[in-house]
């Protein structure tokens, strides 16, 4: 007869231990232990604003500190197991290992931190949006483990090799602006891309882009490009930035009649005749394109309207 009472007496401490465990979803937010005081203040503040009582209620965090005190450690975030959106931009975070247990995380922004590698510290199972703009990343081989990525931002890092980027049938937006990339052949397998930014690199060959039939927005500014032939089959293109390259002929663009924004600043273009029949063109910029005859520019203005043409004033 005493055995049930004994079992209950042993079970009660166990239940209390589980309920009070620092990683239990029922732990009150203010009772969670965080190594970084700035991070703790942010978590408590966000919970208060949203009416979240315990750790399990926290679904998103916005702890961005562009000017104030910076978060250097996110130790303790592993208690927030239900979190889906996490914005930690503009801090001094370098260690991502506490993120490994966040298996529901879908959107992660770590722009402007001190991250040098994409280590095993990120739960890669569920993340669809990943932004690591303005860090110190050189090796991106771990990106191959993120199978559900739809949006990837790696701008302003130290990347010079993208061969480790795997075929991804979900990725729609890729930003590699301001790196040191010269070979983009590996990008040819990203056939679902709708937006690609590879401006401010060392690119000369665009052949890989011919395999991206769904591309709509393309930013190629500040490279060493002179041949636009690979773009001729990209009929979905709406926006192209080719500023500050070595382009002389835009003839391959004459079939891209859906383009509404085209930036050609600071190139060596001698003719814009192919653009005169672009019915969708709403903005064209030709600043610093000094070889264009004024007669052609006048015709362009007549076709698309004066407000649509951004230019130097030498023809005015």
Buried (B, 14 or more C-beta within 10 A) or exposed (E): EEEEEEEEEEEEEEEEEEEEEEBBBEBEBEEBEBEBEBBBBBBBEBBEEEEBBBBBBBEBBBBBBEEEBBBBBBBBBBBBBBBBBBBBBBBBBBBBEBBBBBEEBBBBBBBBBBBBBBBEBBBBEBBBBBBBBBBBBBBBEBBEBBEBBBBBBBBBBEBEBBEEBBEBEEBBBBBBBBBEBBBBEBBBBBBBBBBBBBBBBEBBBBEBBBBBEBBBBBBBBBBEBBBBEBBBBBEBBBBBBBBBBBBBBBEBBBEBEBBBBBBBBBBBBBBBEBBBEBEEBBBBBBEBBEEBEEEBBEBBBEBBEEEBBEBBEEEE
